[in-house]
Amino acid sequence: LKKSVESLEKCNKSDVRKEGDLDRQFHLILAKASGNQVIPLIIDPIFQLMPRIRTLVYAKVDQAKSSAIEYHNKILNAIIERDGDTAFEMMKEHLKIAEAHSKEIAKDLK
């Protein structure tokens, strides 16, 4: 997870496809680390359907990358501290922001 966050931080902003892939990898690593075998099975197909929208979000929403890095770090730190409640809350907030970014892109596609 830490390496995933570091890779996203270092990724060239012009490579929005790679940024989207690194974002996806963080969530897949986390899903696998959960120990719940169903979660990766659910998450992977969702991400397979979304590569275009993730790329668009990183390309069009200025704060998308900084927000992802901020929340990935908050989630990672909560996990390191073994604070499941905070990790859960940070993930919920992260997903709300990602949803808002996706909606912003979707309205522009109409």
N, C-alpha and C positions, 0 to 999 in steps of 0.2 A: 504494500500500500504506500509506504513512504517513497519508494522508488517511482511509483506511478505519479504521485503528487509532484515530485522533483522533475520528472520528465515533462509534465504539463507546464510547470513553471519555466522551464528552459526552452520549450518549443517555440519556434519562430512564429510570430503572430500571423504571418502571411500564409502559413501552412494550416489552414482551417480544417482541412480533412484530417490531418494528423492530430490536431487538437481534439476534434470530435472522437477520434479513435482512442486517444489517451483517456478522455473522460469516460468513455464506455468501459475501458479496461479497468479503471478504478472501481466502478460499480460491479463489474463481473468478479473481480478479485474479492471484493467485500461480500458479495453473494455467496461465493464458494467458501469463504472463511466462516460464514455464519454456521456452517455445519448442518444446515437444513438443505437436504438434497433437492427439494422442490424449487427453492428460490432461484438457483441458476437456470433451471429449466424454464421458469417463467420469464426471467429477465432477458435471457439471451435472444429469444425470438422478438421481444419488444424492441430491443436495440437493433436487431437485424432489419426491422421495418422502419427505423428512424434515422439512418445515416444521413440522408439528405437534410432533414430538419436540423440535426445537430450541427452539420456543416454550415447551414444557413445562419443558425443562431450565432456561432462563433464568428462568422463573416459580417453579420449585420448588427449585432447587439454589442456595443462597446464594452459594457461591464460583464459580459458573459464569462470570459476567461477569468477575470479577477474574482468574480463571485464564486466560480467553481473552485478555484484554488483556495479561497478563503474557507469555504465550507468543507472541502475535502480535508483541509488541515484541521478544522474543528472536529470533524468526525474521527480522523486519525488520532488526534490528541486524546479524545474521549476514550477511544479504544485502548490506547497505550495506558491510560489511567484506570482502565477497567471500569469505566463509568458508562454502563449500558443505557441508563436513562438519558444522559446528556447526548450520547451518540445517536440515540433514537430521535431526540428532539432536533438535533442539528440536521439529521437526514430529512426529517419532515420539512424543516424550513428550507433546506437546499432544494427539495423537490417542488415546493411551492414557487420558489424563485425560477426554477427551470421551467415550470409550467407557464409562468407569466412571460418568460422569454419566448417560449414556443408559441404562445398565443399572439404575441407581438409580431412574430414572423408570419404566422398564419393569416392574420388580418391583411398583411401586405401582399399575400399571394392571391387574395380574392379579386 
